[in-house]
């Protein structure tokens, strides 16, 4: 009888514990707002780009975004928007037909002015913010295509170097990233960083790391009839169980380029559904979406 009595008490106690765990605060938010900023950057004008990007970041934060993503190398500039000029260092060749500018006067360290500036901004606005720039490692002299993730509490940032530089534009300057896949656990879920061409190789690694939200900085170039943004990128999100916040570069209103790939910034949920996208490819735009908070 005593054994049976204890068994009953045990199951009753276990039931109370389960019931207690199921109780949630009905006022606790279930989603959070993210923003992808489709922006124009001037190559080799980091000071001007910082000022302009800060304005856009403030606008996104004012509209409630808690996580904000900027395009690839948006602070330093990725290439000229006519695709005629790229970066180049001594001893490295550029793709035939491209002119090269040495990045030594524009590259920054991972603790340089731009990182300090936007980290302070992220703390002020209480947001997570990507800081994309052309980095120089002062110890090795190597250059990297880099994104630093700033936190709302001002804690040390996450520092990611592009693992897969795009040969066409980066063969003349970028070293292969040596910091691996970077992720950060946040109140909204696990976040990771990738840059443009990385998307062809790294998402399966992020899936193994149980990443919830991919903060994806882009400077895309593609064929006019490409289905990359409409079909292939959503398929990657679904296959790898990732929400993707993708911020792509763009060109100024009034431009008539002879190439494609600008614009098309978008936000995709982990089911592969595009839940927000730009309504124009030429010109700047901030897009927003609510994503579920990952437990």
NUVEXFI-632187 format. One record per residue: residue in one letter; z, y negated, x of N, C-alpha, C in turn. Coordinates in steps of 0.02 Angstrom, whole numbers, padded with zeros to 5 digits, always signed. Atoms other than C-alpha are relative to their C-alpha. Example, Ala and Ser with C-alpha at 12.3 -4.5 7.8 and 13.67 -1.06 7.14 Angstrom:
<sites>
a+00000+00059+00045+00390+00225+00615+00000-00060+00045
s-00003+00059-00042+00357+00053+00684+00037-00055-00039
</sites>
This chain:
<sites>
x+00000+00060+00041+00000+00000+00000+00000-00063+00043
x-00003+00059-00044+00043-00121+00140-00068-00014+00032
x+00066+00008-00031-00125-00088+00225-00049-00030-00049
x+00045+00026+00051-00219-00118+00063+00015-00073-00015
x-00020+00069+00014-00119-00276+00031-00024-00048+00055
x+00023+00042-00056-00159-00344+00204-00075-00008-00001
x+00074+00004+00004-00343-00303+00181-00021-00051-00051
x+00017+00048+00052-00347-00402+00020+00012-00071+00024
x-00016+00067-00027-00262-00551+00104-00052-00022+00051
x+00050+00017-00052-00386-00543+00248-00065-00024-00032
x+00063+00019+00032-00538-00549+00135+00006-00065-00038
x-00011+00064+00034-00462-00689+00032-00002-00058+00049
x-00002+00052-00052-00429-00789+00190-00069-00013+00028
x+00068+00008-00026-00604-00756+00255-00043-00038-00050
x+00038+00035+00051-00675-00816+00089+00015-00074-00001
x-00020+00070-00003-00577-00977+00101-00034-00035+00059
x+00032+00029-00059-00645-01007+00277-00074-00013-00012
x+00071+00009+00014-00825-00980+00221-00011-00058-00047
x+00007+00054+00049-00801-01094+00072+00012-00068+00032
x-00015+00063-00034-00725-01228+00184-00059-00022+00043
x+00057+00018-00043-00874-01219+00302-00059-00024-00041
x+00056+00019+00042-00993-01241+00156+00008-00070-00030
x-00013+00066+00028-00911-01403+00102-00030-00053+00047
x+00030+00054-00039-01014-01552+00163+00011-00066-00035
x-00008+00067+00027-00995-01737+00139-00065-00020-00034
x+00062+00019+00035-01120-01788+00004-00029-00066+00023
x+00023+00065-00025-01131-01959+00085-00028+00004+00070
x+00026-00007-00069-01179-01890+00255-00076+00001-00002
x+00073+00003+00002-01361-01933+00294-00032+00066+00018
x+00037-00062-00013-01484-01789+00292-00062-00012+00042
x+00060+00017-00037-01628-01880+00376+00013-00061+00045
x-00002+00060-00041-01659-02014+00507-00071-00026+00008
x+00066+00031-00003-01801-02137+00529-00024-00003+00072
x+00032+00004-00066-01921-02126+00677-00060-00047-00004
x+00058+00045-00002-02060-02243+00732-00043+00016+00060
x+00049-00004-00054-02217-02224+00836-00036-00067+00003
x+00031+00066-00008-02283-02388+00905-00068+00008+00034
x+00069+00001-00027-02472-02395+00929-00011-00070+00028
x-00001+00066-00032-02490-02536+01055-00056-00007+00052
x+00046+00019-00053-02610-02625+01171+00041-00019+00062
x-00032+00019-00064-02557-02638+01355-00053-00027+00047
x+00044+00027-00052-02635-02742+01492+00014+00036+00066
x-00009-00034-00064-02663-02645+01652+00023-00050+00053
x-00026+00039-00056-02564-02714+01800+00033-00066-00022
x-00037+00059+00025-02465-02839+01692+00066+00023-00031
x-00062-00027+00028-02293-02760+01674+00045-00052-00033
x-00043+00052+00028-02200-02923+01641-00023-00019-00070
x+00028+00018+00065-02316-02971+01498+00008+00058-00050
x-00006-00058+00044-02313-02794+01429+00073+00010-00023
x-00071-00006+00020-02122-02789+01431+00016-00047-00057
x-00015+00050+00052-02112-02948+01329-00032+00020-00067
x+00036-00018+00061-02242-02888+01204+00030+00062-00032
x-00028-00062+00027-02170-02713+01185+00070-00010-00028
x-00066+00014+00027-01995-02781+01161-00005-00028-00071
x+00009+00027+00067-02057-02880+01011-00014+00055-00050
x+00017-00055+00045-02131-02722+00934+00059+00046-00011
x-00059-00042+00005-01975-02620+00971+00052-00031-00047
x-00048+00034+00043-01865-02750+00889-00022+00003-00073
x+00026-00005+00068-01976-02747+00736+00013+00069-00029
x-00011-00068+00024-01965-02558+00723+00074+00013-00014
x-00071-00009+00010-01776-02560+00743+00025-00039-00061
x-00018+00040+00058-01759-02698+00613-00017+00036-00065
x+00022-00038+00058-01851-02584+00493+00035+00068-00006
x-00043-00059+00009-01722-02447+00520-00013+00058+00046
x+00015-00056-00044-01798-02337+00656+00058+00011+00050
x-00052-00019-00047-01667-02244+00759-00028+00032+00063
x+00035-00029-00058-01793-02161+00876-00068-00033+00002
x+00063+00038-00006-01942-02261+00941-00038+00024+00061
x+00042-00027-00053-02087-02196+01045-00056-00050+00015
x+00053+00044-00025-02207-02302+01150-00056+00041+00032
x+00055-00037-00030-02379-02252+01217+00009+00013+00075
x-00001-00020-00070-02411-02176+01388-00008-00060+00047
x+00003+00052-00052-02377-02292+01537-00010-00069-00030
x+00013+00062+00037-02370-02435+01412+00025-00062+00038
x-00027+00058-00034-02267-02548+01525-00045-00021+00058
x+00041+00015-00059-02377-02537+01681-00074-00005-00019
x+00071-00007+00017-02541-02500+01593-00027+00066+00027
x+00026-00065-00021-02632-02333+01600-00067-00006+00036
x+00065+00018-00028-02813-02384+01629-00020-00066-00032
x+00028+00056+00036-02915-02536+01585-00027+00026-00067
x+00020-00024+00066-02960-02527+01401-00075+00010-00007
x+00071-00018+00000-03145-02516+01445-00012+00064+00040
x+00003-00063-00039-03107-02358+01547-00041-00007+00064
x+00037+00009-00062-03184-02433+01703+00046-00001+00062
x-00047+00008-00056-03027-02455+01810+00060+00044-00009
x-00059-00042+00000-02888-02335+01855+00042-00019+00061
x-00040+00010-00060-02751-02329+01987-00025+00046+00055
x+00019-00043-00057-02783-02260+02161+00041-00018+00061
x-00036+00010-00062-02684-02236+02321-00042+00026+00058
x+00037-00021-00059-02741-02207+02500-00005+00076+00004
x+00009-00071-00010-02815-02038+02535-00016+00040-00062
x+00016-00034+00062-02851-01997+02353-00064-00029-00030
x+00062+00022+00031-03019-02005+02267+00009-00011-00075
x+00002+00008+00072-03049-02072+02094-00062+00037-00028
x+00058-00029+00032-03169-01997+01969-00061-00045+00011
x+00060+00038-00013-03347-02050+02004-00014-00050-00056
x+00015+00052+00048-03389-02214+01920+00059-00045-00017
x-00059+00040+00013-03210-02279+01911+00019-00041+00061
x-00029+00042-00053-03139-02422+02013+00075+00015+00003
x-00071-00014-00008-02964-02404+02084+00039-00060+00022
x-00047+00052-00021-02817-02524+02099+00062+00034+00028
x-00060-00031-00028-02670-02482+02212+00060-00020-00042
x-00057+00016+00043-02510-02470+02109+00062-00029+00035
x-00060+00018-00037-02391-02526+02247+00034-00064-00024
x-00030+00063+00022-02365-02700+02175+00024+00002-00072
x-00015-00005+00072-02337-02637+01998+00046+00058-00017
x-00041-00058+00013-02250-02469+02009+00074-00018+00007
x-00072+00013-00001-02061-02463+01981+00037+00066+00010
x-00042-00059-00007-01920-02344+02019+00031+00016-00068
x-00032-00021+00062-01825-02249+01885+00063-00040-00014
x-00056+00046+00012-01688-02380+01904-00022-00072+00006
x+00029+00066-00010-01805-02528+01912+00008-00046-00060
x-00008+00054+00049-01824-02684+01807-00016+00023-00071
x+00019-00020+00067-01913-02603+01660+00052+00047-00031
x-00050-00047+00026-01787-02462+01642+00064-00037-00018
x-00060+00040+00015-01642-02585+01651-00010-00042-00063
x+00015+00045+00057-01726-02702+01527+00002+00038-00066
x+00005-00036+00064-01766-02572+01394+00061+00042-00014
x-00064-00034+00012-01604-02476+01419+00050-00047-00033
x-00044+00050+00031-01509-02634+01379-00021-00014-00071
x+00025+00011+00068-01621-02660+01228+00020+00058-00046
x-00019-00058+00040-01589-02483+01166+00074-00001-00017
x-00072+00005+00014-01402-02509+01182+00014-00054-00051
x-00010+00055+00048-01411-02675+01091-00020+00020-00071
x+00027-00017+00066-01514-02603+00948+00026+00067-00026
x-00028-00065+00019-01421-02435+00945-00055+00050-00018
x+00057-00044+00012-01581-02333+00961-00011+00045+00061
x+00029-00038-00054-01660-02196+01065-00071-00028+00011
x+00063+00034-00015-01811-02272+01153-00033+00030+00061
x+00037-00022-00059-01946-02203+01268-00022-00060+00041
x+00018+00053-00047-01982-02308+01422-00055+00029+00045
x+00055-00031-00037-02156-02261+01489-00029-00048+00052
x+00023+00044-00054-02211-02330+01658-00026+00041+00058
x+00025-00031-00062-02293-02292+01825+00057-00006+00051
x-00060-00003-00042-02152-02236+01940-00019+00012+00073
x+00001-00018-00070-02135-02237+02128+00068+00028+00020
x-00062-00030-00027-02007-02123+02209+00012-00033+00068
x-00011+00036-00063-01931-02231+02349+00013+00046+00059
x-00015-00045-00055-01882-02078+02450-00063+00034+00027
x+00060-00036-00022-02052-01991+02454-00063-00044+00001
x+00059+00042+00006-02172-02134+02415-00051+00026-00049
x+00046-00028+00049-02253-02027+02281+00002-00040-00066
x+00005+00035+00064-02312-02099+02116-00003+00051-00057
x-00003-00045+00057-02279-02020+01947-00013-00038-00066
x+00008+00024+00068-02327-02045+01766+00065+00020-00036
x-00070-00012+00017-02151-02062+01694+00019-00028-00068
x-00034+00026+00059-02052-02081+01534+00075+00010+00011
x-00073-00004+00001-01866-02120+01533+00022-00009-00072
x-00027+00005+00067-01770-02094+01372+00067-00036+00003
x-00061+00040+00002-01640-02230+01342+00040+00019-00062
x-00045-00021+00053-01488-02195+01233+00034-00060-00033
x-00033+00056+00034-01399-02303+01104+00068-00018+00028
x-00067+00014-00027-01232-02288+01194-00002-00023+00072
x+00005+00023-00069-01300-02341+01364+00016+00053+00051
x-00014-00054-00047-01261-02171+01441-00060+00012+00045
x+00057-00013-00044-01369-02109+01586-00061+00027-00036
x+00062-00017+00036-01550-02090+01533-00027+00068+00023
x+00038-00059-00019-01659-01935+01534-00066-00023+00031
x+00054+00023-00042-01797-01950+01663-00052+00056+00007
x+00053-00051+00000-01961-01854+01641-00062-00025+00037
x+00063+00014-00035-02113-01849+01755-00054+00047-00027
x+00055-00038+00029-02279-01791+01682-00017+00059+00045
x+00011-00061-00039-02303-01611+01737-00074+00013+00011
x+00071-00015-00002-02490-01605+01704-00042-00064-00002
x+00043+00060+00000-02582-01764+01759-00071+00016-00022
x+00068-00010+00023-02751-01784+01677-00048-00013+00058
x+00042+00008-00060-02881-01756+01815-00046-00061-00002
x+00049+00054+00004-03007-01885+01752+00030-00067+00023
x-00027+00067-00013-02893-02037+01762+00055-00001+00053
x-00060+00001-00042-02745-01981+01870-00008+00034+00067
x+00009-00036-00063-02821-01883+02013+00009-00046+00061
x-00004+00047-00056-02819-02040+02120+00069-00026+00015
x-00065+00029-00014-02633-02075+02110+00060+00043-00020
x-00060-00031+00028-02518-01962+02008+00017+00066+00033
x-00025-00064-00023-02413-01824+02083+00024+00041-00060
x-00024-00045+00052-02368-01673+01978+00075-00009-00008
x-00071+00009+00012-02200-01697+01895+00042+00057+00027
x-00042-00049-00034-02058-01608+01983+00069+00007-00032
x-00066-00001+00031-01915-01624+01858+00004+00050-00058
x+00000-00050+00053-01966-01487+01735+00001-00031-00069
x-00004+00023+00070-01949-01499+01546+00069-00029-00012
x-00062+00038+00010-01818-01627+01499+00016-00002-00074
x-00020+00006+00069-01719-01622+01338+00069-00031-00005
x-00064+00034+00012-01570-01711+01261+00025+00020-00069
x-00031-00014+00065-01451-01654+01124+00029-00064-00028
x-00020+00062+00033-01420-01795+01001+00029+00016-00069
x-00023-00012+00069-01338-01816+00829-00056+00018-00048
x+00058-00014+00044-01515-01796+00758-00033+00067+00016
x+00031-00061-00022-01557-01636+00849-00020-00005+00073
x+00020-00002-00070-01628-01586+01018-00068-00033+00009
x+00061+00038-00013-01760-01707+01084-00027+00017+00069
x+00033-00011-00065-01887-01680+01224-00056-00051+00008
x+00051+00048-00018-02018-01785+01311-00061+00036+00028
x+00063-00020-00032-02201-01750+01349-00046-00060+00003
x+00048+00054-00009-02344-01860+01405-00071+00028-00006
x+00072-00011+00010-02523-01844+01340-00024+00070+00019
x+00032-00063-00020-02612-01702+01436+00049+00058+00003
x-00051-00053+00001-02447-01605+01444-00004+00043-00062
x+00000-00034+00064-02475-01556+01263-00040+00065+00002
x+00041-00060-00006-02602-01425+01319+00038+00059+00032
x-00034-00052-00039-02472-01328+01419+00074+00009-00016
x-00073-00002+00000-02290-01370+01386+00034+00019-00067
x-00036-00015+00062-02251-01345+01199+00032+00069-00005
x-00035-00065+00003-02215-01157+01216+00067+00000+00038
x-00063+00005-00037-02082-01201+01345+00052-00037-00041
x-00047+00037+00043-02004-01325+01224+00025+00044-00057
x-00021-00047+00053-02002-01191+01089+00055+00046+00026
x-00051-00043-00029-01903-01078+01205+00066-00037+00009
x-00059+00041-00008-01781-01222+01231+00030-00023-00067
x-00023+00018+00067-01759-01241+01042+00000-00076-00012
x+00008+00072+00010-01819-01420+01043-00019-00013-00073
x+00015+00018+00070-01822-01502+00870-00052-00056-00004
x+00041+00060+00006-01908-01669+00902-00034-00016+00067
x+00038+00018-00059-02046-01705+01029-00018-00073-00003
x+00019+00071-00007-02060-01887+01082-00060-00002+00047
x+00064-00013-00033-02241-01891+01134-00038-00065+00012
x+00035+00062-00021-02318-02038+01231-00072+00018+00019
x+00070-00020-00005-02509-02037+01228-00045-00058+00023
x+00057+00044-00012-02661-02123+01303-00061+00046+00000
x+00049-00054+00011-02799-02012+01233-00071-00026+00010
x+00073+00012-00004-02986-02006+01270-00034+00063-00024
x+00028-00060+00030-03097-01890+01170-00070-00015-00027
x+00065+00008+00033-03263-01861+01083+00009-00032-00068
x-00003+00036+00063-03304-01960+00928+00018+00046-00059
x-00010-00045+00056-03299-01807+00814+00057+00050+00012
x-00055-00046-00017-03142-01728+00889+00047+00010-00060
x-00049-00015+00052-03022-01641+00771+00070+00008+00030
x-00063-00009-00035-02879-01654+00895+00060-00024-00042
x-00057+00029+00036-02766-01768+00792+00005+00027-00071
x-00001-00023+00070-02815-01698+00622+00018+00074-00007
x-00011-00072+00007-02803-01511+00658+00038+00031+00060
x-00028-00035-00058-02759-01460+00836+00072-00019+00014
x-00068+00021-00014-02603-01565+00863+00048+00023-00056
x-00043-00029+00052-02530-01518+00691+00011+00075+00009
x-00008-00072-00012-02562-01335+00735+00050+00013+00056
x-00048-00007-00054-02465-01357+00897+00071-00011-00025
x-00067+00013+00028-02319-01431+00800+00025+00062-00038
x-00020-00058+00040-02317-01282+00681+00014+00061+00043
x-00007-00059-00042-02340-01148+00814+00064-00002+00042
x-00057+00007-00045-02198-01218+00918+00062-00028-00034
x-00058+00019+00039-02080-01270+00777+00028-00068+00022
x-00018+00066-00025-02080-01453+00831-00018-00055-00050
x+00021+00064+00027-02076-01620+00744-00029-00040+00058
x+00033+00039-00053-02195-01731+00844-00006-00072-00022
x+00009+00071+00010-02182-01920+00852-00048-00024+00054
x+00053+00013-00048-02346-01968+00936-00024-00072-00002
x+00021+00070-00006-02379-02147+00994-00058-00004+00049
x+00059+00004-00042-02555-02174+01060-00017-00073+00016
x+00023+00068-00018-02632-02325+01148-00055-00021-00048
x+00055+00026+00039-02758-02436+01063-00033-00057+00038
x+00037+00055-00030-02877-02579+01100+00003-00060-00046
x-00008+00060+00042-02877-02759+01039-00049-00003-00058
x+00043+00011+00057-02946-02803+00869-00061-00041+00022
x+00062+00033-00020-03127-02858+00888-00037+00035+00055
x+00033-00039-00053-03165-02734+01027-00054+00045-00030
x+00053-00046+00018-03323-02631+01019-00011+00049+00057
x+00003-00045-00058-03292-02489+01143-00055+00052-00008
x+00049-00054+00001-03416-02355+01192+00034+00067+00014
x-00037-00062-00009-03280-02222+01200+00046+00009-00060
x-00042-00016+00058-03158-02139+01079+00066+00030+00024
x-00065-00030-00015-02979-02076+01073+00058-00048-00012
x-00052+00050+00013-02881-02238+01043+00022+00005-00073
x-00027-00002+00068-02773-02258+00888+00024+00069-00020
x-00018-00067+00027-02732-02109+00776+00072+00020+00012
x-00071-00018-00007-02545-02120+00809+00024+00033-00064
x-00019-00039+00059-02455-02000+00694+00069+00031+00011
x-00063-00036-00001-02294-01911+00650-00010+00064-00040
x+00013-00066+00028-02301-01724+00613+00066+00037-00006
x-00061-00039+00006-02163-01614+00545-00011+00070+00029
x+00004-00065-00034-02124-01441+00611-00038+00052-00040
x+00044-00044+00039-02226-01362+00471-00073-00015+00012
x+00069+00018-00015-02382-01443+00543-00030-00049-00049
x+00024+00049+00049-02394-01575+00406+00005-00070+00029
x-00001+00070-00023-02443-01752+00455+00033-00041-00055
x-00038+00037+00051-02314-01858+00364-00006-00075+00007
x+00014+00072-00008-02364-02028+00435-00057-00007+00050
x+00053+00013-00047-02519-02095+00521-00025-00071-00009
x+00025+00068+00003-02602-02259+00560-00059-00005-00048
x+00058+00011+00045-02726-02334+00438-00057-00034+00037
x+00054+00028-00040-02829-02405+00581+00009+00024+00072
x-00002-00022-00070-02874-02352+00758-00002-00059+00048
x+00004+00059-00043-02916-02523+00831+00053-00050-00024
x-00054+00047+00017-02767-02640+00837+00067+00035-00004
x-00068-00026-00003-02580-02619+00842+00028+00017-00069
x-00029-00023+00063-02478-02531+00710+00065+00038+00016
x-00061-00040-00005-02301-02462+00690+00002+00045-00062
x-00006-00046+00056-02285-02306+00584+00070+00030+00000
x-00069-00024+00010-02123-02234+00515-00001+00065-00040
x-00010-00059+00041-02060-02071+00444+00074+00019+00001
x-00067-00029+00002-01897-01989+00391-00005+00073+00020
x-00003-00070-00022-01860-01826+00481+00068+00029-00015
x-00065-00032+00012-01724-01701+00438+00043+00001+00063
x-00046-00007-00056-01572-01705+00548+00010+00074+00013
x-00006-00071-00018-01568-01539+00640+00072+00015+00018
x-00069-00018-00014-01399-01454+00641+00005+00041+00064
</sites>
